[in-house]
Every structure is written in structure tokens, then in C-alpha cells.
Amino acid sequence: MTTRGQWWIYCISPYCIHYYCSKFPDQGASLLAPIPIPQFQEWIDLDLWQAAFRPDIPGDQHVPPRLGGLLKAFEAQRLEGRQPVRGTWTLWPAWTPAADKTRVVFIDNLDSFSLNVANALTKLGAEVLMVPGRGPTSPSVEEVLKVRPSHLVLGPGPGRPEMSPLTMAFAKMALRGLPQMPPLLGLCLGHQALGVAEGWRLSKSALGPCHGVTEEIWHHHSGLFSQLDNPARMMRYNSLVLEPPTGTSKLQVCAWDASRKLPMAIEGRDGQVYGVQFHPESAGSYQGDQILRAFLSLRRSSF
């Protein structure tokens, strides 16, 4: 977000900016306080950033290697953020998208990063309608489809995907390949909803929870990953993971974590349904915007 040309950071992993701000208690910095990036840059010796690529540096000069990817991520976000926002987001039910815009319905599952996702999509030129995915104000599938979205995003959120009936309903419809369904992307909980809808098991990760960590994501350059580095570096916030079945499935795993054991992305065999366990909208997800851009480039002939 910008205010009069000044950059602000609101959601930061403890492993990046807060890690360094803790070295300056006299500044009163905290994870929850917005910090102007120019001020942040004044606090930090840039040589420490370079140490992320030099594990040979001993003692307090050493920066955890996982921060190396954040260097590229923050620089990419800084350069991308200079571009004007070309779209807008609106709360359900009011929506009058421009005829020439990509029309994205975002199912909001009460995640703290929901607006970050919406803003990331608007930066790519999308008109975004934020639809409540839980609670008494959540609309029906039929009501949502009446607005004729060009794309559908199942957002992240706390708990299990079964806690969001609307998310699960769209996940099941997408796997059935119904003609009225636009291309669909599941993020974190939305990704898990796709697997659960297909009968995959969702359970606690054998490697433990992973929150606010930028990690290597290995993939086979298919679908949304076709133009990404391999491994890519993406920000994870999850404790549950999908377990693919041994038999046939409408979904296939297309990306894994650094251990090559945990599924980090899935794709439908028709090229219209995708899910990612990580958060591509995060400042710590280098090339995360390319995931979203590739998704928005998908088209269904009926739209």
C-alpha cells in the first residue's frame, strides 16, 4: 500500500523485517506497527542482506539462508508496486465491472490476507468482487454465478475447508467440469478444498506447521508454473497438507515443498482448475505475481 508516494509494509514474516527490527529496540518497532520502507532501509546495513547469500559469514553477521529469496521478492515487489493499480475490488453484492476488465469473484474465507490477495489481483488489472464465504451473509452458488465472473478464486482462511460450504460447493462444481464454471484457483484453504472435494485426505503435516516461511517450491513447469524458476520461492502459512490417493484422480500434484514430500500445488487435467498451498500474493513469494498473472490469462470459451 502507498500513501503519498511512501511505501508501507503491514504484513511481515518474523523471519524478515521483524527479525532485523528486533536489533533496534530504541526505535519502538514491532511486527504490528507499519514501517516506512525508506526508514527500514536506513536502519538496516545492506551488507547484512548480502549475507543471506554468504553462509560463511560467522556470528551475528550471519543471516538465515532462507532470507536469500526475500531479497529478490522485496525488490520485485518494489518495482512492481511502482506500476499504477489498474483494477478495483468491491464488496458483495455491489458490483459494476467494466466490460473490458477481467472479472474475478474472490471467495473470502475470513483470512487476514484476503485484502492482500484482492489488491494483488487488482494490480494485474482485475475487477474483484469479494464474496463472504462463511456466515449468514454468504450467498448461494447460483447467486454468485449470476454475476458471470471470468475467474473464480477460493481464498485462504483458518480451519478446514469444510467450514466454508460455499468454497466446497465451488470446488466440487469445478471438478465436475460444468460449462458455467470459469477457471478456478484455490489458495491455501481453497487449494485444500479442491483436494477434499476429490476425496483426498487432509491431515496435519508430518513435518510440522510452516507459518511465515519462504520455502523452495519444486515443480515440473506445467500450467501456472511454466514460466517460473525451479525451484521457485514462495511464502507458506499452513499446518495441514493434502495426501493424494494411490488410484486415479481428476487432480494431479504439480509442485512439492523443499523435502519433495508435501504437495504444494495441484492442477486439474483440463487445465482450468488449480490450487496452491502457498501464498502467491505475499511479499515473500518471489514470482508469486506470475502465478496470478498466468491464472488470469486463462479463458473459458463460454465467457
Contacts in CASP RR format, 6 or more apart in sequence:
PFRMAT RR
TARGET T0000
AUTHOR 0000-0000-0000
METHOD contacts of the structure
MODEL  1
MTTRGQWWIYCISPYCIHYYCSKFPDQGASLLAPIPIPQFQEWIDLDLWQ
AAFRPDIPGDQHVPPRLGGLLKAFEAQRLEGRQPVRGTWTLWPAWTPAAD
KTRVVFIDNLDSFSLNVANALTKLGAEVLMVPGRGPTSPSVEEVLKVRPS
HLVLGPGPGRPEMSPLTMAFAKMALRGLPQMPPLLGLCLGHQALGVAEGW
RLSKSALGPCHGVTEEIWHHHSGLFSQLDNPARMMRYNSLVLEPPTGTSK
LQVCAWDASRKLPMAIEGRDGQVYGVQFHPESAGSYQGDQILRAFLSLRR
SSF
1 8 0 8 1.000
1 10 0 8 1.000
1 119 0 8 1.000
2 8 0 8 1.000
2 81 0 8 1.000
6 36 0 8 1.000
6 38 0 8 1.000
7 36 0 8 1.000
7 37 0 8 1.000
7 38 0 8 1.000
7 78 0 8 1.000
8 34 0 8 1.000
8 35 0 8 1.000
8 36 0 8 1.000
8 37 0 8 1.000
9 17 0 8 1.000
9 34 0 8 1.000
9 35 0 8 1.000
9 37 0 8 1.000
9 40 0 8 1.000
9 283 0 8 1.000
10 34 0 8 1.000
11 112 0 8 1.000
11 113 0 8 1.000
11 116 0 8 1.000
11 282 0 8 1.000
11 283 0 8 1.000
12 18 0 8 1.000
12 31 0 8 1.000
12 283 0 8 1.000
13 212 0 8 1.000
13 213 0 8 1.000
13 214 0 8 1.000
13 235 0 8 1.000
13 284 0 8 1.000
14 31 0 8 1.000
14 212 0 8 1.000
15 64 0 8 1.000
15 66 0 8 1.000
15 67 0 8 1.000
15 70 0 8 1.000
15 212 0 8 1.000
15 213 0 8 1.000
15 214 0 8 1.000
16 67 0 8 1.000
16 70 0 8 1.000
16 74 0 8 1.000
16 214 0 8 1.000
16 284 0 8 1.000
17 35 0 8 1.000
17 40 0 8 1.000
18 29 0 8 1.000
18 30 0 8 1.000
18 31 0 8 1.000
19 64 0 8 1.000
19 67 0 8 1.000
20 43 0 8 1.000
20 44 0 8 1.000
20 48 0 8 1.000
21 27 0 8 1.000
21 29 0 8 1.000
21 30 0 8 1.000
21 31 0 8 1.000
21 35 0 8 1.000
21 40 0 8 1.000
21 43 0 8 1.000
22 29 0 8 1.000
24 43 0 8 1.000
27 43 0 8 1.000
29 35 0 8 1.000
29 43 0 8 1.000
37 78 0 8 1.000
48 61 0 8 1.000
48 63 0 8 1.000
49 63 0 8 1.000
49 67 0 8 1.000
49 71 0 8 1.000
51 57 0 8 1.000
51 61 0 8 1.000
51 62 0 8 1.000
51 63 0 8 1.000
52 63 0 8 1.000
52 64 0 8 1.000
52 65 0 8 1.000
52 67 0 8 1.000
52 68 0 8 1.000
52 69 0 8 1.000
52 70 0 8 1.000
52 71 0 8 1.000
53 68 0 8 1.000
53 71 0 8 1.000
55 62 0 8 1.000
55 65 0 8 1.000
57 63 0 8 1.000
66 213 0 8 1.000
66 214 0 8 1.000
66 215 0 8 1.000
67 214 0 8 1.000
69 214 0 8 1.000
69 233 0 8 1.000
69 284 0 8 1.000
69 286 0 8 1.000
70 214 0 8 1.000
70 283 0 8 1.000
70 284 0 8 1.000
70 286 0 8 1.000
72 233 0 8 1.000
72 286 0 8 1.000
73 214 0 8 1.000
73 233 0 8 1.000
73 282 0 8 1.000
73 283 0 8 1.000
73 284 0 8 1.000
73 285 0 8 1.000
73 286 0 8 1.000
74 283 0 8 1.000
74 284 0 8 1.000
76 286 0 8 1.000
76 287 0 8 1.000
76 289 0 8 1.000
77 283 0 8 1.000
77 284 0 8 1.000
80 123 0 8 1.000
80 289 0 8 1.000
81 123 0 8 1.000
83 123 0 8 1.000
85 119 0 8 1.000
85 122 0 8 1.000
85 123 0 8 1.000
85 125 0 8 1.000
86 122 0 8 1.000
86 123 0 8 1.000
86 124 0 8 1.000
86 125 0 8 1.000
87 101 0 8 1.000
87 122 0 8 1.000
87 123 0 8 1.000
87 125 0 8 1.000
87 126 0 8 1.000
87 127 0 8 1.000
87 128 0 8 1.000
88 122 0 8 1.000
88 127 0 8 1.000
88 128 0 8 1.000
89 106 0 8 1.000
89 115 0 8 1.000
89 118 0 8 1.000
89 119 0 8 1.000
89 121 0 8 1.000
89 122 0 8 1.000
89 127 0 8 1.000
89 128 0 8 1.000
89 129 0 8 1.000
89 130 0 8 1.000
90 127 0 8 1.000
90 128 0 8 1.000
90 129 0 8 1.000
90 130 0 8 1.000
91 129 0 8 1.000
91 130 0 8 1.000
92 129 0 8 1.000
92 130 0 8 1.000
92 131 0 8 1.000
92 132 0 8 1.000
92 137 0 8 1.000
92 139 0 8 1.000
93 139 0 8 1.000
93 143 0 8 1.000
95 127 0 8 1.000
95 129 0 8 1.000
95 147 0 8 1.000
97 103 0 8 1.000
97 127 0 8 1.000
97 129 0 8 1.000
98 127 0 8 1.000
101 125 0 8 1.000
101 126 0 8 1.000
101 127 0 8 1.000
102 124 0 8 1.000
102 125 0 8 1.000
102 126 0 8 1.000
102 127 0 8 1.000
102 150 0 8 1.000
102 151 0 8 1.000
102 296 0 8 1.000
103 126 0 8 1.000
103 127 0 8 1.000
103 129 0 8 1.000
103 147 0 8 1.000
103 148 0 8 1.000
103 149 0 8 1.000
103 150 0 8 1.000
103 151 0 8 1.000
104 121 0 8 1.000
104 126 0 8 1.000
104 127 0 8 1.000
104 128 0 8 1.000
104 129 0 8 1.000
104 149 0 8 1.000
104 150 0 8 1.000
104 151 0 8 1.000
104 152 0 8 1.000
104 153 0 8 1.000
104 296 0 8 1.000
105 128 0 8 1.000
105 129 0 8 1.000
105 131 0 8 1.000
105 144 0 8 1.000
105 147 0 8 1.000
105 149 0 8 1.000
105 151 0 8 1.000
105 152 0 8 1.000
105 153 0 8 1.000
106 114 0 8 1.000
106 117 0 8 1.000
106 118 0 8 1.000
106 121 0 8 1.000
106 128 0 8 1.000
106 129 0 8 1.000
106 130 0 8 1.000
106 131 0 8 1.000
106 153 0 8 1.000
106 155 0 8 1.000
107 131 0 8 1.000
107 133 0 8 1.000
107 152 0 8 1.000
107 153 0 8 1.000
107 154 0 8 1.000
107 155 0 8 1.000
107 164 0 8 1.000
107 166 0 8 1.000
107 167 0 8 1.000
107 170 0 8 1.000
107 190 0 8 1.000
108 114 0 8 1.000
108 130 0 8 1.000
108 131 0 8 1.000
108 132 0 8 1.000
108 133 0 8 1.000
108 155 0 8 1.000
109 133 0 8 1.000
109 134 0 8 1.000
109 154 0 8 1.000
109 155 0 8 1.000
109 156 0 8 1.000
109 157 0 8 1.000
109 158 0 8 1.000
109 163 0 8 1.000
109 164 0 8 1.000
109 167 0 8 1.000
109 189 0 8 1.000
109 190 0 8 1.000
110 133 0 8 1.000
110 134 0 8 1.000
110 157 0 8 1.000
110 158 0 8 1.000
111 155 0 8 1.000
111 156 0 8 1.000
111 157 0 8 1.000
111 158 0 8 1.000
111 188 0 8 1.000
111 189 0 8 1.000
113 156 0 8 1.000
113 237 0 8 1.000
113 279 0 8 1.000
113 281 0 8 1.000
113 282 0 8 1.000
114 130 0 8 1.000
114 155 0 8 1.000
114 156 0 8 1.000
114 157 0 8 1.000
116 281 0 8 1.000
116 282 0 8 1.000
117 153 0 8 1.000
117 155 0 8 1.000
117 156 0 8 1.000
117 187 0 8 1.000
117 281 0 8 1.000
118 128 0 8 1.000
118 130 0 8 1.000
119 281 0 8 1.000
120 280 0 8 1.000
120 281 0 8 1.000
120 289 0 8 1.000
120 292 0 8 1.000
121 128 0 8 1.000
121 153 0 8 1.000
121 292 0 8 1.000
121 296 0 8 1.000
122 128 0 8 1.000
123 289 0 8 1.000
124 289 0 8 1.000
124 292 0 8 1.000
124 293 0 8 1.000
124 296 0 8 1.000
125 296 0 8 1.000
126 151 0 8 1.000
126 296 0 8 1.000
129 147 0 8 1.000
129 149 0 8 1.000
131 138 0 8 1.000
131 139 0 8 1.000
131 144 0 8 1.000
131 166 0 8 1.000
132 138 0 8 1.000
132 139 0 8 1.000
133 164 0 8 1.000
133 165 0 8 1.000
133 166 0 8 1.000
133 167 0 8 1.000
134 163 0 8 1.000
134 164 0 8 1.000
134 165 0 8 1.000
134 166 0 8 1.000
138 165 0 8 1.000
138 166 0 8 1.000
139 166 0 8 1.000
140 166 0 8 1.000
141 166 0 8 1.000
141 169 0 8 1.000
141 170 0 8 1.000
141 173 0 8 1.000
144 166 0 8 1.000
144 170 0 8 1.000
145 180 0 8 1.000
148 303 0 8 1.000
149 182 0 8 1.000
150 182 0 8 1.000
150 183 0 8 1.000
150 299 0 8 1.000
150 300 0 8 1.000
150 303 0 8 1.000
151 182 0 8 1.000
151 183 0 8 1.000
151 184 0 8 1.000
151 185 0 8 1.000
151 295 0 8 1.000
151 296 0 8 1.000
151 298 0 8 1.000
152 170 0 8 1.000
152 174 0 8 1.000
152 181 0 8 1.000
152 182 0 8 1.000
152 183 0 8 1.000
152 184 0 8 1.000
152 185 0 8 1.000
153 184 0 8 1.000
153 185 0 8 1.000
153 186 0 8 1.000
153 187 0 8 1.000
153 295 0 8 1.000
154 167 0 8 1.000
154 170 0 8 1.000
154 171 0 8 1.000
154 184 0 8 1.000
154 185 0 8 1.000
154 186 0 8 1.000
154 187 0 8 1.000
154 189 0 8 1.000
154 190 0 8 1.000
154 191 0 8 1.000
154 193 0 8 1.000
154 194 0 8 1.000
155 167 0 8 1.000
155 186 0 8 1.000
155 187 0 8 1.000
155 188 0 8 1.000
155 189 0 8 1.000
155 190 0 8 1.000
156 187 0 8 1.000
156 188 0 8 1.000
156 189 0 8 1.000
156 190 0 8 1.000
156 237 0 8 1.000
156 279 0 8 1.000
157 164 0 8 1.000
157 188 0 8 1.000
157 189 0 8 1.000
158 189 0 8 1.000
159 189 0 8 1.000
159 240 0 8 1.000
160 189 0 8 1.000
160 192 0 8 1.000
160 196 0 8 1.000
160 202 0 8 1.000
160 240 0 8 1.000
161 167 0 8 1.000
161 168 0 8 1.000
161 171 0 8 1.000
161 189 0 8 1.000
161 190 0 8 1.000
161 192 0 8 1.000
161 193 0 8 1.000
161 196 0 8 1.000
161 202 0 8 1.000
162 168 0 8 1.000
162 196 0 8 1.000
164 189 0 8 1.000
164 193 0 8 1.000
167 189 0 8 1.000
167 190 0 8 1.000
167 193 0 8 1.000
168 193 0 8 1.000
168 196 0 8 1.000
168 197 0 8 1.000
170 181 0 8 1.000
170 184 0 8 1.000
170 193 0 8 1.000
171 184 0 8 1.000
171 190 0 8 1.000
171 193 0 8 1.000
171 194 0 8 1.000
171 195 0 8 1.000
171 196 0 8 1.000
171 197 0 8 1.000
172 197 0 8 1.000
173 181 0 8 1.000
174 181 0 8 1.000
174 184 0 8 1.000
174 194 0 8 1.000
174 197 0 8 1.000
174 272 0 8 1.000
174 273 0 8 1.000
175 194 0 8 1.000
175 197 0 8 1.000
175 198 0 8 1.000
175 250 0 8 1.000
175 251 0 8 1.000
175 268 0 8 1.000
175 273 0 8 1.000
177 270 0 8 1.000
177 272 0 8 1.000
179 302 0 8 1.000
180 302 0 8 1.000
181 272 0 8 1.000
181 300 0 8 1.000
182 300 0 8 1.000
182 303 0 8 1.000
183 271 0 8 1.000
183 272 0 8 1.000
183 273 0 8 1.000
183 274 0 8 1.000
183 295 0 8 1.000
183 298 0 8 1.000
183 299 0 8 1.000
183 300 0 8 1.000
184 194 0 8 1.000
184 272 0 8 1.000
184 273 0 8 1.000
184 274 0 8 1.000
185 224 0 8 1.000
185 274 0 8 1.000
185 275 0 8 1.000
185 276 0 8 1.000
185 292 0 8 1.000
185 295 0 8 1.000
186 193 0 8 1.000
186 194 0 8 1.000
186 274 0 8 1.000
186 275 0 8 1.000
186 276 0 8 1.000
187 275 0 8 1.000
187 276 0 8 1.000
187 279 0 8 1.000
187 280 0 8 1.000
187 281 0 8 1.000
188 237 0 8 1.000
188 238 0 8 1.000
188 276 0 8 1.000
188 277 0 8 1.000
188 278 0 8 1.000
188 279 0 8 1.000
190 275 0 8 1.000
191 242 0 8 1.000
191 265 0 8 1.000
191 266 0 8 1.000
191 275 0 8 1.000
191 276 0 8 1.000
191 277 0 8 1.000
192 202 0 8 1.000
192 240 0 8 1.000
192 242 0 8 1.000
192 277 0 8 1.000
194 251 0 8 1.000
194 266 0 8 1.000
194 273 0 8 1.000
194 275 0 8 1.000
195 202 0 8 1.000
195 242 0 8 1.000
195 251 0 8 1.000
195 266 0 8 1.000
196 202 0 8 1.000
196 242 0 8 1.000
198 249 0 8 1.000
198 250 0 8 1.000
198 251 0 8 1.000
199 245 0 8 1.000
200 242 0 8 1.000
200 243 0 8 1.000
200 244 0 8 1.000
200 245 0 8 1.000
200 249 0 8 1.000
200 251 0 8 1.000
201 242 0 8 1.000
201 243 0 8 1.000
201 245 0 8 1.000
202 240 0 8 1.000
202 241 0 8 1.000
202 242 0 8 1.000
202 243 0 8 1.000
203 240 0 8 1.000
203 241 0 8 1.000
203 243 0 8 1.000
204 239 0 8 1.000
204 240 0 8 1.000
204 241 0 8 1.000
205 238 0 8 1.000
205 239 0 8 1.000
205 240 0 8 1.000
205 241 0 8 1.000
205 262 0 8 1.000
206 261 0 8 1.000
206 262 0 8 1.000
207 257 0 8 1.000
207 259 0 8 1.000
207 261 0 8 1.000
207 262 0 8 1.000
208 239 0 8 1.000
209 238 0 8 1.000
209 239 0 8 1.000
210 236 0 8 1.000
210 237 0 8 1.000
210 238 0 8 1.000
210 239 0 8 1.000
210 257 0 8 1.000
211 236 0 8 1.000
211 237 0 8 1.000
211 238 0 8 1.000
211 239 0 8 1.000
212 235 0 8 1.000
212 236 0 8 1.000
212 237 0 8 1.000
213 235 0 8 1.000
213 236 0 8 1.000
214 233 0 8 1.000
214 234 0 8 1.000
214 235 0 8 1.000
214 236 0 8 1.000
214 284 0 8 1.000
214 285 0 8 1.000
214 286 0 8 1.000
215 233 0 8 1.000
215 234 0 8 1.000
215 235 0 8 1.000
215 236 0 8 1.000
215 257 0 8 1.000
215 258 0 8 1.000
215 278 0 8 1.000
216 231 0 8 1.000
216 232 0 8 1.000
216 233 0 8 1.000
216 257 0 8 1.000
216 258 0 8 1.000
217 231 0 8 1.000
217 232 0 8 1.000
217 233 0 8 1.000
217 234 0 8 1.000
217 255 0 8 1.000
217 256 0 8 1.000
217 257 0 8 1.000
217 258 0 8 1.000
217 264 0 8 1.000
217 265 0 8 1.000
217 278 0 8 1.000
218 230 0 8 1.000
218 231 0 8 1.000
218 255 0 8 1.000
218 256 0 8 1.000
218 257 0 8 1.000
218 258 0 8 1.000
218 260 0 8 1.000
219 225 0 8 1.000
219 228 0 8 1.000
219 230 0 8 1.000
219 231 0 8 1.000
219 232 0 8 1.000
219 254 0 8 1.000
219 255 0 8 1.000
219 256 0 8 1.000
219 264 0 8 1.000
219 265 0 8 1.000
220 254 0 8 1.000
220 255 0 8 1.000
221 228 0 8 1.000
221 230 0 8 1.000
222 254 0 8 1.000
222 267 0 8 1.000
223 254 0 8 1.000
223 267 0 8 1.000
223 271 0 8 1.000
223 274 0 8 1.000
223 294 0 8 1.000
224 265 0 8 1.000
224 267 0 8 1.000
224 274 0 8 1.000
224 276 0 8 1.000
224 291 0 8 1.000
224 294 0 8 1.000
224 295 0 8 1.000
225 232 0 8 1.000
225 254 0 8 1.000
225 255 0 8 1.000
225 265 0 8 1.000
225 291 0 8 1.000
226 294 0 8 1.000
227 290 0 8 1.000
227 294 0 8 1.000
228 287 0 8 1.000
228 290 0 8 1.000
228 291 0 8 1.000
229 286 0 8 1.000
229 287 0 8 1.000
231 258 0 8 1.000
232 255 0 8 1.000
232 286 0 8 1.000
232 287 0 8 1.000
232 288 0 8 1.000
233 284 0 8 1.000
233 285 0 8 1.000
233 286 0 8 1.000
233 287 0 8 1.000
234 264 0 8 1.000
234 276 0 8 1.000
234 278 0 8 1.000
234 279 0 8 1.000
234 280 0 8 1.000
234 282 0 8 1.000
234 284 0 8 1.000
234 285 0 8 1.000
234 286 0 8 1.000
234 288 0 8 1.000
235 278 0 8 1.000
235 279 0 8 1.000
235 282 0 8 1.000
235 283 0 8 1.000
235 284 0 8 1.000
235 285 0 8 1.000
236 257 0 8 1.000
236 264 0 8 1.000
236 277 0 8 1.000
236 278 0 8 1.000
236 279 0 8 1.000
237 278 0 8 1.000
237 279 0 8 1.000
238 277 0 8 1.000
238 278 0 8 1.000
241 262 0 8 1.000
241 263 0 8 1.000
241 277 0 8 1.000
242 263 0 8 1.000
242 266 0 8 1.000
242 277 0 8 1.000
243 263 0 8 1.000
244 251 0 8 1.000
244 252 0 8 1.000
244 253 0 8 1.000
244 263 0 8 1.000
250 268 0 8 1.000
250 269 0 8 1.000
251 266 0 8 1.000
251 267 0 8 1.000
251 268 0 8 1.000
251 269 0 8 1.000
251 273 0 8 1.000
252 266 0 8 1.000
252 267 0 8 1.000
252 268 0 8 1.000
252 269 0 8 1.000
253 263 0 8 1.000
253 265 0 8 1.000
253 266 0 8 1.000
254 265 0 8 1.000
254 266 0 8 1.000
254 267 0 8 1.000
255 263 0 8 1.000
255 264 0 8 1.000
255 265 0 8 1.000
255 276 0 8 1.000
256 262 0 8 1.000
256 263 0 8 1.000
256 264 0 8 1.000
257 264 0 8 1.000
262 277 0 8 1.000
263 277 0 8 1.000
264 276 0 8 1.000
264 277 0 8 1.000
264 278 0 8 1.000
265 274 0 8 1.000
265 275 0 8 1.000
265 276 0 8 1.000
265 277 0 8 1.000
265 278 0 8 1.000
266 274 0 8 1.000
266 275 0 8 1.000
267 273 0 8 1.000
267 274 0 8 1.000
267 275 0 8 1.000
268 274 0 8 1.000
271 298 0 8 1.000
272 298 0 8 1.000
272 300 0 8 1.000
274 295 0 8 1.000
276 291 0 8 1.000
278 285 0 8 1.000
279 285 0 8 1.000
280 288 0 8 1.000
280 289 0 8 1.000
280 291 0 8 1.000
280 292 0 8 1.000
281 288 0 8 1.000
281 292 0 8 1.000
282 288 0 8 1.000
285 291 0 8 1.000
END
